[in-house]
Amino acid sequence: MALFDWGTYNGKWKLHVAELLGMRLTEIPPYDFTRKRYINEYFREYGELARVFNTITAHSPYYSTVSDNAETLERARKGLIAAAKKAEMAGADVFNLHLGGKLEDLDGTIDVASETVRMILDNTEKIKVSLETTYSRYLLGSIDEIRSIMEALNSSRVIISLQLENDWMREKDVYRTGLFHKASDETDESFWKNLLKKALNLCPDYLSLRFSQVTGIKLRGIVMKKRVPLGMGYPKLEPLAKALAEFIVREIYDEELPTKIHLIYTGIPDTKYRDCVQLYSKVARELVPLIER
């Protein structure tokens, strides 16, 4: 039994690369669900080829779960339901969802988003829906907001997914200040452990983690973030890797919790395989002294 599954996003034609590198997870990328030529057969074949992986996840297309326009909302819901069905055809265990923006009324926003997720659940059989955290408080997807949606739905099939650099930007106020370097220098292991603890308390059965490094600039009062190769952005990887290793061993493994854990690298396509292996290696190096003791 491995402590956690790890991997990155792959189209069907690149699954062999992830397999040869020893990855335990593959994620169906969002653009696979929006390409018209990718009919149901594509996803069935994906599932056949992906049987070598321990976990298959799918990233939904970027349709918002919330809108004040009835037609826009109906189209988005249809698109998300269709994508979730295709993900299930491919054998995906988890369908990861961006929640989107906010309406003027937060309670109303939670209600609309919850209904969208409920419709996905009602139109699929057993796939879990993970709600991804966002980087800005102007968008829907803080841990508290996701908790409200999960409580409204009361379903074991709905889980939280920490997009870790997003949580860092949101909690450290980087989305507003644009002070990436300063916030990174101020971030220690305790920040990450506290974040992981919140997620585990909310969802004890599944710890879904995602990560890439980012940078950005502030233009006209708005911080624009950009994914960059590992080692060229923020937040620093070392405190995160150490916190992840210690948390997985001491809070989950040592406590004999049945929590399933995965770590998905979500960086840019050009360097994703190298960076994904490097991310896993950093965490694994920190794990060694903890599991050898």
Solvent accessible surface area in square Angstrom, and as a share of the most:
residue,aa,sasa,rsa
1,M,209,0.94
2,A,42,0.33
3,L,39,0.20
4,F,12,0.05
5,D,6,0.03
6,W,17,0.06
7,G,0,0.00
8,T,0,0.00
9,Y,20,0.07
10,N,0,0.00
11,G,14,0.14
12,K,17,0.07
13,W,164,0.57
14,K,104,0.44
15,L,7,0.03
16,H,100,0.45
17,V,37,0.21
18,A,0,0.00
19,E,83,0.37
20,L,146,0.72
21,L,80,0.40
22,G,45,0.43
23,M,8,0.04
24,R,79,0.29
25,L,0,0.00
26,T,0,0.00
27,E,4,0.02
28,I,0,0.00
29,P,0,0.00
30,P,23,0.14
31,Y,90,0.34
32,D,2,0.01
33,F,19,0.08
34,T,69,0.40
35,R,94,0.34
36,K,197,0.83
37,R,174,0.64
38,Y,17,0.06
39,I,113,0.58
40,N,58,0.30
41,E,82,0.37
42,Y,13,0.05
43,F,0,0.00
44,R,118,0.43
45,E,67,0.30
46,Y,0,0.00
47,G,12,0.11
48,E,99,0.45
49,L,97,0.48
50,A,0,0.00
51,R,179,0.65
52,V,89,0.51
53,F,15,0.06
54,N,85,0.44
55,T,0,0.00
56,I,15,0.08
57,T,1,0.00
58,A,0,0.00
59,H,14,0.06
60,S,1,0.01
61,P,3,0.02
62,Y,145,0.55
63,Y,80,0.30
64,S,41,0.26
65,T,0,0.00
66,V,10,0.06
67,S,25,0.16
68,D,131,0.68
69,N,77,0.39
70,A,84,0.65
71,E,120,0.54
72,T,56,0.33
73,L,20,0.10
74,E,94,0.42
75,R,152,0.55
76,A,13,0.10
77,R,36,0.13
78,K,128,0.54
79,G,20,0.20
80,L,0,0.00
81,I,23,0.12
82,A,47,0.36
83,A,3,0.02
84,A,0,0.00
85,K,90,0.38
86,K,45,0.19
87,A,0,0.00
88,E,42,0.19
89,M,71,0.32
90,A,0,0.00
91,G,43,0.41
92,A,8,0.06
93,D,57,0.29
94,V,2,0.01
95,F,0,0.00
96,N,0,0.00
97,L,0,0.00
98,H,59,0.26
99,L,3,0.01
100,G,23,0.22
101,G,28,0.27
102,K,71,0.30
103,L,51,0.25
104,E,189,0.85
105,D,83,0.43
106,L,82,0.41
107,D,106,0.55
108,G,21,0.20
109,T,0,0.00
110,I,19,0.10
111,D,93,0.48
112,V,34,0.20
113,A,0,0.00
114,S,4,0.03
115,E,70,0.32
116,T,0,0.00
117,V,0,0.00
118,R,93,0.34
119,M,59,0.26
120,I,1,0.00
121,L,16,0.08
122,D,107,0.56
123,N,63,0.32
124,T,15,0.09
125,E,148,0.67
126,K,163,0.69
127,I,2,0.01
128,K,55,0.23
129,V,0,0.00
130,S,0,0.00
131,L,0,0.00
132,E,8,0.03
133,T,1,0.01
134,T,15,0.09
135,Y,51,0.20
136,S,6,0.04
137,R,108,0.40
138,Y,155,0.59
139,L,63,0.31
140,L,2,0.01
141,G,0,0.00
142,S,12,0.08
143,I,10,0.05
144,D,93,0.48
145,E,19,0.08
146,I,0,0.00
147,R,75,0.27
148,S,46,0.30
149,I,0,0.00
150,M,24,0.11
151,E,119,0.53
152,A,55,0.42
153,L,15,0.08
154,N,135,0.69
155,S,38,0.24
156,S,93,0.60
157,R,49,0.18
158,V,3,0.02
159,I,3,0.01
160,I,2,0.01
161,S,0,0.00
162,L,0,0.00
163,Q,10,0.05
164,L,0,0.00
165,E,4,0.02
166,N,6,0.03
167,D,0,0.00
168,W,0,0.00
169,M,0,0.00
170,R,2,0.01
171,E,67,0.30
172,K,61,0.26
173,D,43,0.22
174,V,1,0.00
175,Y,22,0.08
176,R,124,0.45
177,T,40,0.23
178,G,19,0.18
179,L,94,0.47
180,F,10,0.04
181,H,111,0.50
182,K,113,0.48
183,A,7,0.06
184,S,2,0.02
185,D,78,0.40
186,E,98,0.44
187,T,10,0.06
188,D,79,0.41
189,E,51,0.23
190,S,69,0.45
191,F,35,0.14
192,W,1,0.00
193,K,64,0.27
194,N,83,0.43
195,L,4,0.02
196,L,0,0.00
197,K,82,0.35
198,K,79,0.33
199,A,1,0.01
200,L,9,0.05
201,N,102,0.52
202,L,32,0.16
203,C,9,0.06
204,P,76,0.48
205,D,91,0.47
206,Y,7,0.03
207,L,2,0.01
208,S,2,0.02
209,L,1,0.01
210,R,2,0.01
211,F,0,0.00
212,S,0,0.00
213,Q,6,0.03
214,V,0,0.00
215,T,42,0.24
216,G,19,0.19
217,I,105,0.53
218,K,100,0.42
219,L,100,0.50
220,R,243,0.89
221,G,56,0.54
222,I,110,0.56
223,V,4,0.02
224,M,108,0.48
225,K,68,0.29
226,K,135,0.57
227,R,97,0.36
228,V,14,0.08
229,P,22,0.14
230,L,9,0.05
231,G,64,0.61
232,M,138,0.62
233,G,13,0.13
234,Y,54,0.20
235,P,1,0.00
236,K,94,0.40
237,L,11,0.05
238,E,99,0.44
239,P,27,0.17
240,L,1,0.00
241,A,2,0.01
242,K,83,0.35
243,A,0,0.00
244,L,1,0.01
245,A,0,0.00
246,E,21,0.09
247,F,5,0.02
248,I,4,0.02
249,V,0,0.00
250,R,117,0.43
251,E,61,0.27
252,I,7,0.04
253,Y,110,0.42
254,D,61,0.32
255,E,109,0.49
256,E,155,0.69
257,L,73,0.36
258,P,117,0.74
259,T,14,0.08
260,K,74,0.31
261,I,7,0.03
262,H,1,0.01
263,L,6,0.03
264,I,0,0.00
265,Y,1,0.00
266,T,17,0.10
267,G,0,0.00
268,I,40,0.20
269,P,78,0.49
270,D,133,0.69
271,T,30,0.18
272,K,15,0.06
273,Y,40,0.15
274,R,140,0.51
275,D,0,0.00
276,C,3,0.02
277,V,55,0.32
278,Q,66,0.29
279,L,3,0.02
280,Y,74,0.28
281,S,42,0.27
282,K,62,0.26
283,V,0,0.00
284,A,25,0.20
285,R,176,0.64
286,E,55,0.25
287,L,12,0.06
288,V,71,0.41
289,P,81,0.51
290,L,18,0.09
291,I,93,0.47
292,E,133,0.60
293,R,169,0.62
